[in-house]
Amino acid sequence: MGCLFSKKSKRKSDEKEERTPTTTTVETTTTSNAVPLGNSTDEAPKQYSWDKREKVDPKDYMLTGLKDVTVGRLPGKLNGQQFVIQDCENCNIYVFDHSATITIDDCVNCRIVLGPIKGSVFFRDCKDIKCVVACQQFRTRDCKKMDVFLCCATQPIIESSTGMKFGCFQYYYPELAFHFKDAGLSIFNNNWSNIHDFTPISGENNWSLLPEGSAVLDCVPIPDPESEFKSIRIFTDAARSIVPFTKGGRRKDSEESCLFIFFAGDYTTANARKLIDEASAKGFVLIQTKEVSMRPEDVKRVFQNDAEDLVEWITKGPVVALELNGDGVVEACKNIANEMFSGTKLFISDNKNTSSRDVDNFFNFADMQMGL
């Protein structure tokens, strides 16, 4: 696939057109009953909705030419607008808000946190960057040495980039869950380790995964207590992260995995979190998660012999699926379900001999649905 982006170009500001009122000359015969043409000079000009919009200053939506400073945007400052970061050096940059798209050009030795991005984030000509990013699409071009703690709904793509390292998103601030919702992103759709290198080099590897146990704070510090962000409560440990911490593409510790699916309901997200916490406490590992809609024919293809009982459960919304791994995980998940989720609509692998097939069938389907 190709990236239809060009290197940053200078944008010319739109020139405002000067509108000259059209004058119409009307010849009339003056009589005692003549009526004046046009509006009375005493009437106020008519106001339209677009006249009342708040004026937007482009400078509020960019950071450019900065060095050795802590900068960014507080919650509510972007509200889904586009944002630009360029020509910054040795800066700590925090964007605690959701946005439409973000482009980052020609930045060196910066630490960056980007709240949920509805569309794409595009790094170009950047070097020595450490960042935390949540987005729909992740792209880099001509970048060197980046450490990225990533939540990405689609397959991340790098192009002409080297020394790229990726880890699972680990971050929390109070508004983050709402910002994910506003950006239309699911916390369960994270392809952080499924990287596509658009320009691979034979015999070399342009990207790798960060070492297990890598901490966000080792790469991106908490904002300076004297900065404008001092009032924001931030947690960077995996247990507090809004996005579930997954093992991703790393080698599994056990040959036994379990597929655990929550069907749509009022507490689907909360229940999935409870399961993750309980399974983690018992020593099991979360490999991957997905939130995806299903049709009746999808149910029959994925669940096969169990499909008949499940078709009616998909009508209320997307399902949330989790792959948990570890010796004895299937039996443990059944026990957790009986103890914690009685009456909840669930699918759990029946036994360890068929659980791997369950996992493959569902996540292969989910990847196809999402175009991965």
Salt bridges, closest charged atoms under 4 A:
ASP87 OD2 - LYS8 NZ 3.56
ASP97 OD1 - HIS179 NE2 3.43
ASP105 OD1 - ARG124 NE 2.66
ASP106 OD2 - LYS8 NZ 3.14
ASP125 OD2 - LYS7 NZ 3.77
ASP128 OD1 - LYS145 NZ 3.55
ASP142 OD2 - ARG141 NE 3.84
ASP147 OD2 - LYS130 NZ 3.11
ASP182 OD2 - HIS98 NE2 3.72
GLU212 OE1 - LYS247 NZ 3.17
ASP253 OD1 - LYS247 NZ 3.90
GLU278 OE2 - LYS282 NZ 3.85
GLU297 OE2 - ARG295 NH1 3.68
ASP298 OD2 - ARG295 NE 3.14
ASP298 OD1 - ARG301 NH2 3.24
GLU323 OE2 - LYS252 NZ 2.55
ASP350 OD1 - LYS334 NZ 3.72
ASP367 OD1 - LYS290 NZ 3.70
